[in-house]
Amino acid sequence: MNTLLFVYGTLKRGCCNHHHLAAQTFVGAARTTPGFRLFDLGGHPGLAAVADAANGVTGEVWSVDPAARRNLDEFEGVAEGLYRRGPIPLEAPFATVQVEAYFPVQDPSGLRSLGDSWSE
């Protein structure tokens, strides 16, 4: 069964790691609900819940097959504890469907905020 995945950084179209999604299906542009912000993790962003983030984060939703999901979990370092994949609340038209995103395990406190969008 495919997973809907929200991407917000280097996996987006036109970015350096998009090739990991090249054979998957682009569903549409998306934005998280308020309460999320991007942080600088050194060459790539990390998504974190932040109570005072009023705008949410922009990104893309992709339909990802199980093999690609396993490869992305490996790429993101899920088994090593670098990232975790979990549900993310999005605004319409994705507000009523289950969508997941990769969240860095690292505490964002003290990291530079990148705001609500990222581009290379």
Secondary structure as UniProt FT lines:
FT   STRAND          3..7
FT   TURN            10..11
FT   TURN            13..14
FT   TURN            16..17
FT   HELIX           18..21
FT   TURN            22..23
FT   STRAND          25..32
FT   STRAND          36..40
FT   STRAND          45..49
FT   TURN            51..52
FT   STRAND          58..64
FT   HELIX           66..76
FT   TURN            77..81
FT   STRAND          83..87
FT   TURN            92..93
FT   TURN            95..96
FT   STRAND          100..104
FT   TURN            109..110
FT   STRAND          113..115
//
